[in-house]
Amino acid sequence: ASQPRLIAVTMIDEPARGEHFGGQVAAPVFARVMRDATRLLDIPPDDIAPLLPQNEQFLTRVHTADLPPVIRP
């Protein structure tokens, strides 16, 4: 993020089912929490166009129809 507004730490105490690597246990939880937090706080994604190959420009569009509605308190 070029202008970070959030920080989060995800720690799983005694993970179940034999999974114990961060990518298997903590990363999915972190991703869901941060995805929802950025959506609720209206934090837009960084401009990723410079990171994409030139023939993949169609990937820069956000398809908002695929996103669940934002519910505000």
OpenMM code with the backbone's topology and positions (N, CA, C; nanometers):
from openmm import Vec3, app, unit

residues = "ALA SER GLN PRO ARG LEU ILE ALA VAL THR MET ILE ASP GLU PRO ALA ARG GLY GLU HIS PHE GLY GLY GLN VAL ALA ALA PRO VAL PHE ALA ARG VAL MET ARG ASP ALA THR ARG LEU LEU ASP ILE PRO PRO ASP ASP ILE ALA PRO LEU LEU PRO GLN ASN GLU GLN PHE LEU THR ARG VAL HIS THR ALA ASP LEU PRO PRO VAL ILE ARG PRO".split()
positions = [
    Vec3(0.0843, -0.1181, 0.0000),
    Vec3(0.0000, 0.0000, 0.0000),
    Vec3(0.0882, 0.1237, 0.0000),
    Vec3(0.0535, 0.2169, -0.0839),
    Vec3(0.1339, 0.3382, -0.0924),
    Vec3(0.1036, 0.4348, 0.0215),
    Vec3(-0.0179, 0.4303, 0.0746),
    Vec3(-0.0566, 0.5152, 0.1877),
    Vec3(-0.1320, 0.4298, 0.2899),
    Vec3(-0.0615, 0.3470, 0.3665),
    Vec3(-0.1292, 0.2556, 0.4580),
    Vec3(-0.2091, 0.3286, 0.5652),
    Vec3(-0.3301, 0.2787, 0.5919),
    Vec3(-0.4167, 0.3358, 0.6952),
    Vec3(-0.4513, 0.2344, 0.8030),
    Vec3(-0.4219, 0.1093, 0.7789),
    Vec3(-0.4542, 0.0030, 0.8733),
    Vec3(-0.3319, -0.0829, 0.9001),
    Vec3(-0.3310, -0.1425, 1.0174),
    Vec3(-0.2297, -0.2417, 1.0497),
    Vec3(-0.3019, -0.3533, 1.1239),
    Vec3(-0.2640, -0.4752, 1.0968),
    Vec3(-0.3296, -0.5885, 1.1617),
    Vec3(-0.2300, -0.7011, 1.1825),
    Vec3(-0.2513, -0.7744, 1.2879),
    Vec3(-0.1735, -0.8934, 1.3177),
    Vec3(-0.2728, -1.0061, 1.3404),
    Vec3(-0.2471, -1.1198, 1.2805),
    Vec3(-0.3329, -1.2363, 1.2992),
    Vec3(-0.2506, -1.3453, 1.3658),
    Vec3(-0.2984, -1.3903, 1.4810),
    Vec3(-0.2289, -1.4962, 1.5528),
    Vec3(-0.3304, -1.6048, 1.5859),
    Vec3(-0.2984, -1.7262, 1.5503),
    Vec3(-0.3851, -1.8398, 1.5775),
    Vec3(-0.3191, -1.9229, 1.6872),
    Vec3(-0.3887, -1.9398, 1.7984),
    Vec3(-0.3380, -2.0177, 1.9102),
    Vec3(-0.3884, -2.1611, 1.8974),
    Vec3(-0.2977, -2.2537, 1.8873),
    Vec3(-0.3285, -2.3959, 1.8746),
    Vec3(-0.4213, -2.4248, 1.7569),
    Vec3(-0.3717, -2.4091, 1.6347),
    Vec3(-0.4553, -2.4362, 1.5175),
    Vec3(-0.4986, -2.5827, 1.5120),
    Vec3(-0.6148, -2.6053, 1.4562),
    Vec3(-0.6714, -2.7400, 1.4483),
    Vec3(-0.6310, -2.8091, 1.3182),
    Vec3(-0.6614, -2.9341, 1.3078),
    Vec3(-0.6452, -3.0165, 1.1880),
    Vec3(-0.5006, -3.0300, 1.1409),
    Vec3(-0.4054, -3.0136, 1.2265),
    Vec3(-0.2670, -3.0354, 1.1879),
    Vec3(-0.2037, -2.9264, 1.1037),
    Vec3(-0.2792, -2.8279, 1.0631),
    Vec3(-0.2225, -2.7170, 0.9863),
    Vec3(-0.1560, -2.6212, 1.0839),
    Vec3(-0.0333, -2.5827, 1.0546),
    Vec3(0.0356, -2.4938, 1.1471),
    Vec3(0.1201, -2.3876, 1.0776),
    Vec3(0.1156, -2.3806, 0.9463),
    Vec3(0.1902, -2.2776, 0.8747),
    Vec3(0.1040, -2.1531, 0.8588),
    Vec3(0.1663, -2.0358, 0.8658),
    Vec3(0.0928, -1.9101, 0.8553),
    Vec3(0.0115, -1.8968, 0.7287),
    Vec3(0.0654, -1.9456, 0.6172),
    Vec3(-0.0067, -1.9376, 0.4905),
    Vec3(-0.1313, -2.0230, 0.4875),
    Vec3(-0.1346, -2.1264, 0.5693),
    Vec3(-0.2506, -2.2148, 0.5740),
    Vec3(-0.3548, -2.1689, 0.6749),
    Vec3(-0.3116, -2.1102, 0.7844),
    Vec3(-0.4023, -2.0815, 0.8951),
    Vec3(-0.4303, -1.9319, 0.9102),
    Vec3(-0.3269, -1.8523, 0.9308),
    Vec3(-0.3462, -1.7108, 0.9611),
    Vec3(-0.3720, -1.6252, 0.8377),
    Vec3(-0.3105, -1.6569, 0.7260),
    Vec3(-0.3253, -1.5731, 0.6062),
    Vec3(-0.4692, -1.5617, 0.5573),
    Vec3(-0.5472, -1.6698, 0.5515),
    Vec3(-0.6865, -1.6544, 0.5078),
    Vec3(-0.7694, -1.5661, 0.6014),
    Vec3(-0.7444, -1.5759, 0.7309),
    Vec3(-0.8162, -1.4915, 0.8274),
    Vec3(-0.7766, -1.3461, 0.8075),
    Vec3(-0.6472, -1.3198, 0.7965),
    Vec3(-0.5977, -1.1844, 0.7730),
    Vec3(-0.6585, -1.1259, 0.6460),
    Vec3(-0.6603, -1.2038, 0.5395),
    Vec3(-0.7132, -1.1551, 0.4114),
    Vec3(-0.8601, -1.1164, 0.4229),
    Vec3(-0.9404, -1.1989, 0.4886),
    Vec3(-1.0835, -1.1671, 0.5028),
    Vec3(-1.1054, -1.0429, 0.5878),
    Vec3(-1.0328, -1.0326, 0.6989),
    Vec3(-1.0488, -0.9164, 0.7876),
    Vec3(-1.0090, -0.7882, 0.7154),
    Vec3(-0.8938, -0.7883, 0.6485),
    Vec3(-0.8478, -0.6672, 0.5810),
    Vec3(-0.9344, -0.6329, 0.4602),
    Vec3(-0.9820, -0.7337, 0.3864),
    Vec3(-1.0713, -0.7077, 0.2731),
    Vec3(-1.1975, -0.6361, 0.3214),
    Vec3(-1.2571, -0.6865, 0.4273),
    Vec3(-1.3794, -0.6246, 0.4784),
    Vec3(-1.3521, -0.4874, 0.5393),
    Vec3(-1.2405, -0.4726, 0.6099),
    Vec3(-1.2073, -0.3438, 0.6712),
    Vec3(-1.1843, -0.2365, 0.5657),
    Vec3(-1.1105, -0.2694, 0.4600),
    Vec3(-1.0861, -0.1690, 0.3562),
    Vec3(-1.2145, -0.1330, 0.2827),
    Vec3(-1.3034, -0.2291, 0.2666),
    Vec3(-1.4311, -0.2000, 0.2014),
    Vec3(-1.5181, -0.1106, 0.2914),
    Vec3(-1.5260, -0.1422, 0.4203),
    Vec3(-1.6079, -0.0627, 0.5121),
    Vec3(-1.5552, 0.0795, 0.5285),
    Vec3(-1.4242, 0.0957, 0.5228),
    Vec3(-1.3633, 0.2280, 0.5384),
    Vec3(-1.3454, 0.3005, 0.4056),
    Vec3(-1.3940, 0.2418, 0.2971),
    Vec3(-1.3822, 0.3019, 0.1633),
    Vec3(-1.2379, 0.3339, 0.1263),
    Vec3(-1.1476, 0.2425, 0.1542),
    Vec3(-1.0078, 0.2595, 0.1171),
    Vec3(-0.9900, 0.1978, -0.0213),
    Vec3(-0.9601, 0.2794, -0.1221),
    Vec3(-0.9470, 0.2256, -0.2580),
    Vec3(-0.8163, 0.1481, -0.2737),
    Vec3(-0.8126, 0.0539, -0.3661),
    Vec3(-0.6867, -0.0172, -0.3915),
    Vec3(-0.5868, 0.0744, -0.4601),
    Vec3(-0.4596, 0.0404, -0.4462),
    Vec3(-0.3561, 0.1139, -0.5187),
    Vec3(-0.3751, 0.0935, -0.6681),
    Vec3(-0.3169, 0.1824, -0.7453),
    Vec3(-0.3198, 0.1685, -0.8907),
    Vec3(-0.2250, 0.0554, -0.9286),
    Vec3(-0.2807, -0.0560, -0.9733),
    Vec3(-0.1979, -0.1716, -1.0056),
    Vec3(-0.1595, -0.1777, -1.1526),
    Vec3(-0.2070, -0.0852, -1.2332),
    Vec3(-0.1791, -0.0874, -1.3773),
    Vec3(-0.0296, -0.0954, -1.4093),
    Vec3(0.0586, -0.0197, -1.3415),
    Vec3(0.2017, -0.0295, -1.3751),
    Vec3(0.2611, -0.1675, -1.3463),
    Vec3(0.1974, -0.2460, -1.2627),
    Vec3(0.2489, -0.3776, -1.2271),
    Vec3(0.2072, -0.4869, -1.3244),
    Vec3(0.1069, -0.4584, -1.4081),
    Vec3(0.0546, -0.5582, -1.5007),
    Vec3(0.1264, -0.5526, -1.6346),
    Vec3(0.1393, -0.6669, -1.7008),
    Vec3(0.1926, -0.6650, -1.8378),
    Vec3(0.1002, -0.5836, -1.9281),
    Vec3(0.1541, -0.5231, -2.0311),
    Vec3(0.0757, -0.4354, -2.1183),
    Vec3(-0.0414, -0.5060, -2.1842),
    Vec3(-0.0316, -0.6341, -2.2123),
    Vec3(-0.1411, -0.7045, -2.2785),
    Vec3(-0.2492, -0.7512, -2.1813),
    Vec3(-0.2372, -0.7163, -2.0553),
    Vec3(-0.3343, -0.7575, -1.9542),
    Vec3(-0.4091, -0.6380, -1.8945),
    Vec3(-0.4233, -0.5297, -1.9682),
    Vec3(-0.4854, -0.4090, -1.9147),
    Vec3(-0.6307, -0.4299, -1.8733),
    Vec3(-0.6980, -0.5257, -1.9339),
    Vec3(-0.8379, -0.5482, -1.8980),
    Vec3(-0.8531, -0.5923, -1.7531),
    Vec3(-0.7475, -0.6399, -1.6900),
    Vec3(-0.7544, -0.6837, -1.5510),
    Vec3(-0.7601, -0.5687, -1.4519),
    Vec3(-0.7383, -0.4455, -1.4964),
    Vec3(-0.7368, -0.3326, -1.4042),
    Vec3(-0.8765, -0.2851, -1.3670),
    Vec3(-0.9781, -0.3317, -1.4376),
    Vec3(-1.1148, -0.2893, -1.4067),
    Vec3(-1.1712, -0.3696, -1.2907),
    Vec3(-1.2407, -0.3020, -1.2019),
    Vec3(-1.3056, -0.3687, -1.0893),
    Vec3(-1.4487, -0.3990, -1.1284),
    Vec3(-1.4893, -0.5213, -1.1094),
    Vec3(-1.6262, -0.5619, -1.1397),
    Vec3(-1.7072, -0.5549, -1.0106),
    Vec3(-1.7692, -0.4410, -0.9858),
    Vec3(-1.8407, -0.4213, -0.8600),
    Vec3(-1.9638, -0.5093, -0.8489),
    Vec3(-2.0145, -0.5603, -0.9584),
    Vec3(-2.1307, -0.6487, -0.9514),
    Vec3(-2.0958, -0.7781, -0.8782),
    Vec3(-1.9690, -0.8152, -0.8767),
    Vec3(-1.9270, -0.9380, -0.8101),
    Vec3(-1.9044, -0.9199, -0.6603),
    Vec3(-1.9057, -0.7958, -0.6119),
    Vec3(-1.8792, -0.7696, -0.4712),
    Vec3(-2.0085, -0.7669, -0.3910),
    Vec3(-2.0046, -0.8172, -0.2677),
    Vec3(-2.1242, -0.8073, -0.1841),
    Vec3(-2.1486, -0.6618, -0.1450),
    Vec3(-2.2722, -0.6267, -0.1111),
    Vec3(-2.3008, -0.4877, -0.0742),
    Vec3(-2.2315, -0.4496, 0.0560),
    Vec3(-2.1989, -0.3226, 0.0680),
    Vec3(-2.1378, -0.2703, 0.1902),
    Vec3(-2.2496, -0.2297, 0.2845),
    Vec3(-2.2436, -0.2799, 0.4068),
    Vec3(-2.3443, -0.2466, 0.5080),
    Vec3(-2.2788, -0.1543, 0.6085),
    Vec3(-2.3358, -0.0390, 0.6255),
    Vec3(-2.2789, 0.0600, 0.7178),
    Vec3(-2.3618, 0.0666, 0.8455),
    Vec3(-2.2927, 0.0864, 0.9591),
    Vec3(-2.3672, 0.0972, 1.0864),
    Vec3(-2.4481, 0.2246, 1.0929),
] * unit.nanometer
topology = app.Topology()
chain = topology.addChain("A")
for resn in residues:
    res = topology.addResidue(resn, chain)
    for name in ("N", "CA", "C"):
        topology.addAtom(name, app.Element.getBySymbol(name[0]), res)
